[in-house]
């Protein structure tokens, strides 16, 4: 069973650094976080990179779709405060250095679901060192493709609201965790998950009282932008 800390830093370092950047990983480690979450998408060259949106405008000074932007352009962009978009390989090095558990959210661009899932799983299978990461995704196709490449890895099902057949979906890929929006988790679901021995992780929780209430109900971990939330 995967060992989960109660707090997982959202998008690398929460609000301490530009999202999905190496600076965020440094900040998470500096703050004593034991786990981080970040999003991974493929560039036009097929390189797994850390970014949340399918387009560049919100988080960088670039324009256009990530999946249509070559590495030479992508890595020249400013992702905030002088940071650049990191590769999954760079993030893996820091996670190993700091002993961080990583929740890699596979974030495929539309039309690239299977390719993204397979690429991330292959990278983890062949190159990841240190604590084995947890792979999750809103895309069932991406998760299935990842599992087909590397069924031995750890997977988490990710939903906004958990569907009634979540246990069947868990069984299909041997998922070890269940993730959902904090506002959509029900006591009935928590009871089902507890009976099945599946930890429930909730996003995105930025108030200490809300986090404690979720823990009291049986939630195992929360994703937060406030990496000092439980201090």
Secondary structure, DSSP 8 states (H G I E B T S, - for coil): -----SEEETTTTGGGSSTTSHHHHHHHHHTT-SEEEEEEEE-TT--EEE-SSSBSTTTSS--SBGGGS-HHHHTTS--STT----BHHHHHHHHHHHT-EEEEEE---TT-HHHHHHHHHHHHHHH--SS--EEEES-HHHHHHHHHH-TTSEEEEE-SS--TTHHHHHHHHT--EEEEEGGG--HHHHHHHHHHT-EEEEE----HHHHHHHHHHT--EEEES-TTTT-
